[in-house]
Amino acid sequence: MADSAIRETPDLWSDTIVAALRDKDISIASATATAARKLSGKLLTPEKSKLQPPSTALFDALMKFALREDVPTSSRLDALAALPPTIGKGASKGTAPMPKLQATLLLSQFTAQTSASDTFTAADVLARHKHSIETLEAMTKTVEAAGPLELPLLLTAFDQTTDPKIGAALLDALTKSKALAALRPDALRAHLKQFPKEIQAKAEPLYAKLNPDAAQQKARLDELVAKLPEGDVRRGMQVFHSAKSACASCHTIGYVGGKLGPDLTKIGAIRQQRDLLESIVYPSASFVQSYEPTIVETADGDTLSGILRKNDDEGLLLLTGPDQETRIARKEVKEIRPGSLSVMPAGLDQILTAQELADLVAFLRDCK
């Protein structure tokens, strides 16, 4: 069911998934949550149910599954990711904020021990749902701890409030965030526009910090090249596979890693130290062929960005994050155009220590 890429799901499928989510066999229940996530847009639409979300049995089953402690956390997150959005385009109407227990599960994923895929999923779910003021206040601490992949997503959740207290806490968290460089000034400005003028005024230093020119970028690279300590290949391999860098979530070396970014198995044979540093610090400076970012606008007004992997008569397949993909039916596609910003976020040099960065570069240079 998960891999069927079916255009319209039979009515029976929702009932089948509800029953399987309750299965005591963990492997069956977990696989069902994954299937529900991949099929969510086709299972919870009004035309597939006589009842509007969130009243459907499937909606309730997904919510309850997220609280099952006997299944892997990644499966619980899949269940929440399968829920229809409650903010933004295509949002289900009249729904309550994300319940406290489910919100707590999502917020608990922003630790160094959590896989990049689970953290990204949690950020994506948080970005698409209504939240209580209490949850938004707690989320400001999450913003401070979030990595460059998740930070742009989390900001979307704050579009739903004008509370100056939340706005001030958000600015404080952004000021302390090591992943701040992953944000675009225009995007940050858009997320803060609904707050009072005094909050927006306090954000001006952040906008200036996020808008380096070419000369500043060159100076930053020169400084890194000059001050980078000697790297260690073995430590660099650990950095590459760590949750802190999340490199392996998107890139493959050998037979291990993600498929969102280019294969780096032989990167050391074609890139020198400065080139590698530029790719890490300023990933939008250049793109590898077949991994150029693509922007897709849908008929209902959504704008999606990712790596285009399929474009045929049936529709598009867009890779949008670590283990994240979005299928868009041909009839839903309004426009396809090249993007200018890499799917890989900037700011990794701020997340890693100078030694970790040197070790990572040494490892990549050794990949031949």
C-alpha positions as a LaTeX table, in Angstrom:
\begin{tabular}{lrrr}
\hline
Residue & $x$ (\AA) & $y$ (\AA) & $z$ (\AA) \\
\hline
Met1 & 0.00 & 0.00 & 0.00 \\
Ala2 & 2.80 & 2.41 & 0.94 \\
Asp3 & 4.62 & 1.92 & $-2.37$ \\
Ser4 & 1.57 & 1.80 & $-4.61$ \\
Ala5 & 1.67 & 5.48 & $-5.69$ \\
Ile6 & $-2.05$ & 5.04 & $-6.27$ \\
Arg7 & $-3.98$ & 8.12 & $-7.41$ \\
Glu8 & $-7.09$ & 7.46 & $-5.33$ \\
Thr9 & $-7.33$ & 5.09 & $-2.40$ \\
Pro10 & $-10.28$ & 2.70 & $-2.05$ \\
Asp11 & $-12.58$ & 3.53 & 0.86 \\
Leu12 & $-11.71$ & 0.20 & 2.46 \\
Trp13 & $-8.08$ & 1.22 & 2.91 \\
Ser14 & $-8.80$ & 3.69 & 5.72 \\
Asp15 & $-10.66$ & 1.04 & 7.73 \\
Thr16 & $-7.86$ & $-1.45$ & 7.11 \\
Ile17 & $-5.22$ & 1.00 & 8.34 \\
Val18 & $-7.24$ & 1.84 & 11.46 \\
Ala19 & $-7.38$ & $-1.85$ & 12.37 \\
Ala20 & $-3.69$ & $-2.46$ & 11.60 \\
Leu21 & $-2.55$ & 0.52 & 13.69 \\
Arg22 & $-4.04$ & $-1.29$ & 16.69 \\
Asp23 & $-2.23$ & $-4.56$ & 15.91 \\
Lys24 & $-0.17$ & $-5.95$ & 18.79 \\
Asp25 & 2.50 & $-7.05$ & 16.29 \\
Ile26 & 4.92 & $-4.11$ & 16.39 \\
Ser27 & 6.26 & $-4.73$ & 12.88 \\
Ile28 & 2.74 & $-4.65$ & 11.39 \\
Ala29 & 1.69 & $-1.58$ & 13.37 \\
Ser30 & 4.89 & 0.30 & 12.48 \\
Ala31 & 4.66 & $-0.54$ & 8.79 \\
Thr32 & 1.05 & 0.66 & 8.85 \\
Ala33 & 2.07 & 4.04 & 10.29 \\
Thr34 & 4.59 & 4.42 & 7.45 \\
Ala35 & 1.92 & 3.54 & 4.89 \\
Ala36 & $-0.50$ & 6.03 & 6.43 \\
Arg37 & 2.12 & 8.74 & 6.17 \\
Lys38 & 2.77 & 8.09 & 2.49 \\
Leu39 & $-0.94$ & 7.92 & 1.72 \\
Ser40 & $-2.12$ & 10.64 & 4.09 \\
Gly41 & $-3.20$ & 13.13 & 1.45 \\
Lys42 & $-5.43$ & 10.50 & $-0.14$ \\
Leu43 & $-6.82$ & 8.93 & 3.02 \\
Leu44 & $-7.98$ & 11.90 & 5.04 \\
Thr45 & $-9.54$ & 14.08 & 2.35 \\
Pro46 & $-13.25$ & 14.92 & 2.77 \\
Glu47 & $-14.26$ & 13.11 & $-0.41$ \\
Lys48 & $-12.82$ & 9.87 & 0.98 \\
Ser49 & $-14.83$ & 10.07 & 4.19 \\
Lys50 & $-18.37$ & 10.97 & 5.16 \\
Leu51 & $-16.97$ & 12.73 & 8.22 \\
Gln52 & $-14.66$ & 15.74 & 8.13 \\
Pro53 & $-11.31$ & 15.48 & 9.95 \\
Pro54 & $-10.66$ & 15.39 & 12.86 \\
Ser55 & $-13.76$ & 13.27 & 13.52 \\
Thr56 & $-12.65$ & 10.34 & 11.37 \\
Ala57 & $-11.68$ & 7.06 & 12.97 \\
Leu58 & $-8.37$ & 7.22 & 11.12 \\
Phe59 & $-7.50$ & 10.59 & 12.62 \\
Asp60 & $-8.22$ & 9.31 & 16.12 \\
Ala61 & $-6.28$ & 6.10 & 15.48 \\
Leu62 & $-3.20$ & 8.04 & 14.34 \\
Met63 & $-3.34$ & 10.29 & 17.40 \\
Lys64 & $-3.58$ & 7.31 & 19.74 \\
Phe65 & $-0.84$ & 5.41 & 17.90 \\
Ala66 & 1.55 & 8.32 & 18.52 \\
Leu67 & 1.23 & 7.60 & 22.24 \\
Arg68 & 2.11 & 3.90 & 21.95 \\
Glu69 & 5.36 & 3.38 & 23.84 \\
Asp70 & 5.82 & $-0.17$ & 22.56 \\
Val71 & 6.60 & 0.92 & 18.98 \\
Pro72 & 9.70 & 2.77 & 17.69 \\
Thr73 & 9.69 & 6.54 & 18.01 \\
Ser74 & 10.13 & 6.92 & 14.26 \\
Ser75 & 6.84 & 5.05 & 13.73 \\
Arg76 & 5.04 & 7.28 & 16.25 \\
Leu77 & 6.34 & 10.30 & 14.34 \\
Asp78 & 5.13 & 8.75 & 11.07 \\
Ala79 & 1.63 & 8.61 & 12.55 \\
Leu80 & 1.70 & 12.31 & 13.42 \\
Ala81 & 3.15 & 13.13 & 10.00 \\
Ala82 & 0.15 & 11.37 & 8.44 \\
Leu83 & $-2.29$ & 13.80 & 10.06 \\
Pro84 & $-3.79$ & 16.49 & 7.81 \\
Pro85 & $-2.33$ & 19.98 & 8.43 \\
Thr86 & $-4.22$ & 22.38 & 10.65 \\
Ile87 & $-2.46$ & 25.55 & 9.43 \\
Gly88 & $-1.45$ & 26.67 & 5.96 \\
Lys89 & $-2.88$ & 25.68 & 2.60 \\
Gly90 & $-5.08$ & 22.59 & 2.62 \\
Ala91 & $-5.60$ & 22.81 & 6.37 \\
Ser92 & $-8.56$ & 21.04 & 7.90 \\
Lys93 & $-10.98$ & 23.53 & 9.43 \\
Gly94 & $-12.13$ & 23.87 & 13.01 \\
Thr95 & $-9.47$ & 21.64 & 14.52 \\
Ala96 & $-8.02$ & 22.07 & 18.00 \\
Pro97 & $-4.31$ & 22.66 & 18.76 \\
Met98 & $-1.96$ & 19.68 & 18.86 \\
Pro99 & $-2.64$ & 17.90 & 22.19 \\
Lys100 & $-0.02$ & 18.34 & 24.90 \\
Leu101 & 1.19 & 14.73 & 24.97 \\
Gln102 & 1.72 & 14.56 & 21.21 \\
Ala103 & 3.35 & 18.01 & 21.20 \\
Thr104 & 5.71 & 16.91 & 23.98 \\
Leu105 & 6.75 & 13.89 & 21.88 \\
Leu106 & 7.56 & 16.18 & 18.96 \\
Leu107 & 9.53 & 18.67 & 21.05 \\
Ser108 & 11.56 & 15.88 & 22.66 \\
Gln109 & 13.16 & 14.99 & 19.31 \\
Phe110 & 15.58 & 17.92 & 19.28 \\
Thr111 & 18.54 & 16.29 & 21.01 \\
Ala112 & 21.99 & 15.19 & 19.88 \\
Gln113 & 20.94 & 11.55 & 20.32 \\
Thr114 & 17.97 & 11.76 & 17.92 \\
Ser115 & 18.44 & 10.77 & 14.29 \\
Ala116 & 18.35 & 13.58 & 11.72 \\
Ser117 & 15.37 & 11.95 & 10.04 \\
Asp118 & 13.29 & 11.89 & 13.24 \\
Thr119 & 14.23 & 15.46 & 14.12 \\
Phe120 & 13.32 & 16.66 & 10.63 \\
Thr121 & 9.98 & 14.83 & 10.78 \\
Ala122 & 9.20 & 16.38 & 14.17 \\
Ala123 & 10.00 & 19.86 & 12.82 \\
Asp124 & 7.83 & 19.27 & 9.76 \\
Val125 & 4.84 & 18.18 & 11.87 \\
Leu126 & 5.26 & 21.11 & 14.27 \\
Ala127 & 5.30 & 23.49 & 11.31 \\
Arg128 & 1.98 & 22.25 & 9.91 \\
His129 & $-0.20$ & 22.32 & 13.03 \\
Lys130 & $-1.92$ & 24.67 & 15.43 \\
His131 & $-0.40$ & 24.87 & 18.91 \\
Ser132 & $-1.33$ & 26.25 & 22.29 \\
Ile133 & 0.54 & 29.27 & 23.65 \\
Glu134 & 2.14 & 26.90 & 26.16 \\
Thr135 & 3.53 & 24.73 & 23.35 \\
Leu136 & 4.73 & 27.73 & 21.33 \\
Glu137 & 6.53 & 29.05 & 24.39 \\
Ala138 & 8.26 & 25.70 & 24.84 \\
Met139 & 9.05 & 25.65 & 21.13 \\
Thr140 & 11.18 & 28.79 & 21.43 \\
Lys141 & 13.67 & 26.69 & 23.39 \\
Thr142 & 13.52 & 24.15 & 20.58 \\
Val143 & 14.36 & 26.90 & 18.09 \\
Glu144 & 17.54 & 27.60 & 20.02 \\
Ala145 & 18.58 & 23.93 & 19.87 \\
Ala146 & 17.43 & 23.18 & 16.30 \\
Gly147 & 19.90 & 22.44 & 13.53 \\
Pro148 & 20.05 & 24.14 & 10.11 \\
Leu149 & 17.72 & 21.56 & 8.54 \\
Glu150 & 14.94 & 22.07 & 11.05 \\
Leu151 & 15.15 & 25.76 & 11.94 \\
Pro152 & 13.45 & 27.12 & 8.77 \\
Leu153 & 10.57 & 24.70 & 9.31 \\
Leu154 & 10.04 & 25.57 & 12.96 \\
Leu155 & 9.63 & 29.27 & 12.23 \\
Thr156 & 6.45 & 28.48 & 10.28 \\
Ala157 & 4.73 & 27.39 & 13.49 \\
Phe158 & 5.06 & 30.91 & 14.92 \\
Asp159 & 3.07 & 32.45 & 12.05 \\
Gln160 & $-0.08$ & 31.61 & 14.02 \\
Thr161 & 0.54 & 34.00 & 16.93 \\
Thr162 & 0.96 & 37.74 & 17.48 \\
Asp163 & 1.75 & 37.40 & 21.19 \\
Pro164 & 4.63 & 39.84 & 21.93 \\
Lys165 & 5.89 & 37.58 & 24.71 \\
Ile166 & 6.29 & 34.71 & 22.24 \\
Gly167 & 7.85 & 37.08 & 19.71 \\
Ala168 & 10.44 & 38.31 & 22.22 \\
Ala169 & 11.29 & 34.75 & 23.28 \\
Leu170 & 11.61 & 33.73 & 19.64 \\
Leu171 & 14.04 & 36.59 & 18.92 \\
Asp172 & 16.09 & 35.66 & 21.97 \\
Ala173 & 16.27 & 32.03 & 20.79 \\
Leu174 & 17.27 & 33.05 & 17.26 \\
Thr175 & 20.02 & 35.29 & 18.62 \\
Lys176 & 21.47 & 32.31 & 20.50 \\
Ser177 & 20.93 & 29.82 & 17.66 \\
Lys178 & 24.06 & 28.39 & 16.03 \\
Ala179 & 21.95 & 27.49 & 12.99 \\
Leu180 & 20.89 & 31.08 & 12.29 \\
Ala181 & 22.86 & 31.16 & 9.01 \\
Ala182 & 20.40 & 28.61 & 7.58 \\
Leu183 & 17.75 & 31.35 & 7.37 \\
Arg184 & 17.18 & 33.84 & 4.56 \\
Pro185 & 16.58 & 37.45 & 5.65 \\
Asp186 & 13.39 & 37.73 & 3.59 \\
Ala187 & 12.02 & 34.47 & 5.01 \\
Leu188 & 12.76 & 35.53 & 8.60 \\
Arg189 & 11.14 & 38.91 & 7.98 \\
Ala190 & 8.00 & 37.18 & 6.66 \\
His191 & 7.76 & 35.02 & 9.79 \\
Leu192 & 8.05 & 38.04 & 12.11 \\
Lys193 & 5.76 & 40.47 & 10.27 \\
Gln194 & 2.68 & 39.70 & 12.39 \\
Phe195 & 4.40 & 40.63 & 15.66 \\
Pro196 & 4.24 & 44.18 & 17.13 \\
Lys197 & 6.55 & 46.81 & 15.61 \\
Glu198 & 8.88 & 46.81 & 18.60 \\
Ile199 & 9.59 & 43.10 & 18.03 \\
Gln200 & 10.26 & 43.66 & 14.35 \\
Ala201 & 12.62 & 46.54 & 15.16 \\
Lys202 & 14.65 & 44.32 & 17.49 \\
Ala203 & 15.10 & 41.85 & 14.61 \\
Glu204 & 17.03 & 44.30 & 12.42 \\
Pro205 & 20.48 & 43.14 & 13.67 \\
Leu206 & 19.54 & 39.58 & 12.73 \\
Tyr207 & 18.60 & 40.62 & 9.19 \\
Ala208 & 21.95 & 42.37 & 8.76 \\
Lys209 & 23.79 & 39.33 & 10.04 \\
Leu210 & 22.02 & 37.09 & 7.53 \\
Asn211 & 22.88 & 39.14 & 4.47 \\
Pro212 & 26.65 & 38.73 & 3.78 \\
Asp213 & 27.92 & 39.92 & 0.42 \\
Ala214 & 30.38 & 38.12 & $-1.85$ \\
Ala215 & 33.37 & 39.88 & $-0.27$ \\
Gln216 & 32.29 & 38.80 & 3.21 \\
Gln217 & 31.82 & 35.21 & 2.05 \\
Lys218 & 35.30 & 35.16 & 0.49 \\
Ala219 & 36.78 & 36.62 & 3.66 \\
Arg220 & 35.05 & 33.98 & 5.75 \\
Leu221 & 36.43 & 31.18 & 3.56 \\
Asp222 & 39.93 & 32.70 & 3.66 \\
Glu223 & 39.71 & 32.79 & 7.45 \\
Leu224 & 38.59 & 29.17 & 7.66 \\
Val225 & 41.34 & 27.95 & 5.34 \\
Ala226 & 43.98 & 29.87 & 7.29 \\
Lys227 & 42.84 & 28.82 & 10.78 \\
Leu228 & 41.56 & 25.29 & 10.21 \\
Pro229 & 43.52 & 22.84 & 12.38 \\
Glu230 & 44.89 & 19.59 & 11.07 \\
Gly231 & 42.07 & 17.10 & 10.54 \\
Asp232 & 41.84 & 13.42 & 11.38 \\
Val233 & 40.19 & 11.07 & 8.86 \\
Arg234 & 38.81 & 8.62 & 11.44 \\
Arg235 & 37.31 & 11.34 & 13.59 \\
Gly236 & 35.96 & 12.94 & 10.42 \\
Met237 & 34.11 & 9.74 & 9.56 \\
Gln238 & 32.44 & 9.88 & 12.97 \\
Val239 & 31.44 & 13.50 & 12.37 \\
Phe240 & 29.99 & 12.60 & 8.95 \\
His241 & 27.78 & 9.90 & 10.48 \\
Ser242 & 26.84 & 11.86 & 13.61 \\
Ala243 & 23.40 & 13.29 & 14.31 \\
Lys244 & 25.08 & 16.64 & 14.93 \\
Ser245 & 26.17 & 17.10 & 11.31 \\
Ala246 & 23.44 & 14.88 & 9.76 \\
Cys247 & 25.65 & 14.49 & 6.64 \\
Ala248 & 24.87 & 10.79 & 6.25 \\
Ser249 & 21.14 & 11.50 & 6.33 \\
Cys250 & 21.38 & 13.14 & 2.91 \\
His251 & 24.64 & 11.89 & 1.36 \\
Thr252 & 25.91 & 8.40 & 0.56 \\
Ile253 & 29.48 & 7.20 & 0.93 \\
Gly254 & 29.93 & 3.66 & $-0.28$ \\
Tyr255 & 26.68 & 1.84 & 0.40 \\
Val256 & 25.61 & 3.84 & 3.44 \\
Gly257 & 23.70 & 7.11 & 3.59 \\
Gly258 & 20.80 & 9.11 & 2.21 \\
Lys259 & 19.85 & 9.95 & $-1.35$ \\
Leu260 & 18.80 & 13.59 & $-1.03$ \\
Gly261 & 22.26 & 14.94 & $-1.88$ \\
Pro262 & 25.06 & 13.85 & $-4.24$ \\
Asp263 & 27.01 & 10.64 & $-3.67$ \\
Leu264 & 30.29 & 11.61 & $-1.95$ \\
Thr265 & 32.11 & 8.28 & $-2.32$ \\
Lys266 & 34.79 & 9.82 & $-4.56$ \\
Ile267 & 34.43 & 13.49 & $-3.66$ \\
Gly268 & 38.08 & 13.77 & $-2.58$ \\
Ala269 & 39.24 & 13.03 & $-6.12$ \\
Ile270 & 37.48 & 16.08 & $-7.58$ \\
Arg271 & 37.31 & 18.65 & $-4.75$ \\
Gln272 & 40.11 & 20.40 & $-2.88$ \\
Gln273 & 39.98 & 21.68 & 0.69 \\
Arg274 & 38.67 & 25.15 & $-0.16$ \\
Asp275 & 36.00 & 23.71 & $-2.50$ \\
Leu276 & 34.81 & 21.37 & 0.22 \\
Leu277 & 34.68 & 24.18 & 2.76 \\
Glu278 & 32.66 & 26.35 & 0.38 \\
Ser279 & 30.19 & 23.50 & $-0.19$ \\
Ile280 & 29.73 & 23.14 & 3.57 \\
Val281 & 29.59 & 26.82 & 4.51 \\
Tyr282 & 27.82 & 28.20 & 1.41 \\
Pro283 & 25.97 & 25.25 & $-0.20$ \\
Ser284 & 24.00 & 27.52 & $-2.54$ \\
Ala285 & 27.18 & 28.82 & $-4.22$ \\
Ser286 & 27.04 & 26.01 & $-6.78$ \\
Phe287 & 24.95 & 22.92 & $-7.51$ \\
Val288 & 25.88 & 19.42 & $-8.63$ \\
Gln289 & 24.12 & 18.36 & $-11.82$ \\
Ser290 & 20.86 & 16.47 & $-11.16$ \\
Tyr291 & 20.75 & 17.90 & $-7.63$ \\
Glu292 & 19.65 & 21.41 & $-8.50$ \\
Pro293 & 16.81 & 22.71 & $-6.29$ \\
Thr294 & 13.36 & 22.85 & $-7.85$ \\
Ile295 & 10.37 & 24.94 & $-6.79$ \\
Val296 & 6.86 & 23.61 & $-7.45$ \\
Glu297 & 3.73 & 25.71 & $-7.07$ \\
Thr298 & 0.50 & 23.77 & $-6.72$ \\
Ala299 & $-3.00$ & 24.66 & $-7.86$ \\
Asp300 & $-4.15$ & 25.32 & $-4.28$ \\
Gly301 & $-1.33$ & 27.80 & $-3.62$ \\
Asp302 & 1.30 & 25.68 & $-1.88$ \\
Thr303 & 4.97 & 26.23 & $-2.72$ \\
Leu304 & 7.27 & 23.23 & $-2.33$ \\
Ser305 & 11.04 & 23.08 & $-2.73$ \\
Gly306 & 13.24 & 20.04 & $-3.16$ \\
Ile307 & 15.11 & 17.77 & $-5.56$ \\
Leu308 & 13.02 & 16.61 & $-8.50$ \\
Arg309 & 13.30 & 12.84 & $-8.95$ \\
Lys310 & 10.31 & 12.08 & $-11.16$ \\
Asn311 & 8.36 & 14.13 & $-13.68$ \\
Asp312 & 5.95 & 12.21 & $-15.92$ \\
Asp313 & 2.31 & 12.16 & $-17.00$ \\
Glu314 & 1.17 & 10.96 & $-13.57$ \\
Gly315 & 2.93 & 13.70 & $-11.62$ \\
Leu316 & 6.07 & 14.68 & $-9.72$ \\
Leu317 & 8.18 & 13.10 & $-7.02$ \\
Leu318 & 10.00 & 15.74 & $-4.97$ \\
Leu319 & 12.62 & 14.91 & $-2.33$ \\
Thr320 & 12.22 & 17.52 & 0.40 \\
Gly321 & 14.35 & 16.30 & 3.31 \\
Pro322 & 16.08 & 13.28 & 4.86 \\
Asp323 & 13.85 & 10.31 & 3.97 \\
Gln324 & 11.12 & 12.82 & 3.06 \\
Glu325 & 9.38 & 12.76 & $-0.30$ \\
Thr326 & 6.27 & 14.42 & $-1.68$ \\
Arg327 & 4.20 & 13.12 & $-4.59$ \\
Ile328 & 2.24 & 15.72 & $-6.52$ \\
Ala329 & $-0.42$ & 14.68 & $-9.03$ \\
Arg330 & $-0.03$ & 16.23 & $-12.48$ \\
Lys331 & $-3.39$ & 18.01 & $-12.20$ \\
Glu332 & $-2.19$ & 19.70 & $-9.00$ \\
Val333 & 0.96 & 21.20 & $-10.57$ \\
Lys334 & 0.66 & 24.87 & $-11.46$ \\
Glu335 & 4.31 & 25.78 & $-12.11$ \\
Ile336 & 7.78 & 24.22 & $-11.97$ \\
Arg337 & 10.86 & 26.44 & $-11.87$ \\
Pro338 & 14.54 & 26.25 & $-10.82$ \\
Gly339 & 15.35 & 27.23 & $-7.25$ \\
Ser340 & 18.28 & 29.34 & $-6.13$ \\
Leu341 & 18.76 & 27.93 & $-2.63$ \\
Ser342 & 20.27 & 24.53 & $-1.96$ \\
Val343 & 18.22 & 21.94 & $-0.09$ \\
Met344 & 21.32 & 21.64 & 2.07 \\
Pro345 & 21.13 & 24.47 & 4.61 \\
Ala346 & 23.96 & 26.89 & 5.33 \\
Gly347 & 25.44 & 27.25 & 8.80 \\
Leu348 & 27.02 & 23.86 & 9.43 \\
Asp349 & 30.31 & 25.63 & 10.22 \\
Gln350 & 28.50 & 27.30 & 13.14 \\
Ile351 & 27.18 & 23.98 & 14.45 \\
Leu352 & 30.51 & 22.13 & 14.35 \\
Thr353 & 33.64 & 23.06 & 16.25 \\
Ala354 & 36.72 & 24.09 & 14.25 \\
Gln355 & 38.26 & 20.68 & 14.95 \\
Glu356 & 35.13 & 18.79 & 13.89 \\
Leu357 & 34.99 & 20.83 & 10.68 \\
Ala358 & 38.66 & 20.08 & 9.98 \\
Asp359 & 38.12 & 16.37 & 10.66 \\
Leu360 & 35.08 & 16.31 & 8.34 \\
Val361 & 37.03 & 17.97 & 5.52 \\
Ala362 & 39.92 & 15.55 & 6.03 \\
Phe363 & 37.53 & 12.60 & 5.78 \\
Leu364 & 35.92 & 13.94 & 2.61 \\
Arg365 & 39.31 & 14.61 & 1.01 \\
Asp366 & 40.21 & 11.00 & 1.76 \\
Cys367 & 37.14 & 9.72 & $-0.08$ \\
Lys368 & 38.64 & 8.67 & $-3.42$ \\
\hline
\end{tabular}
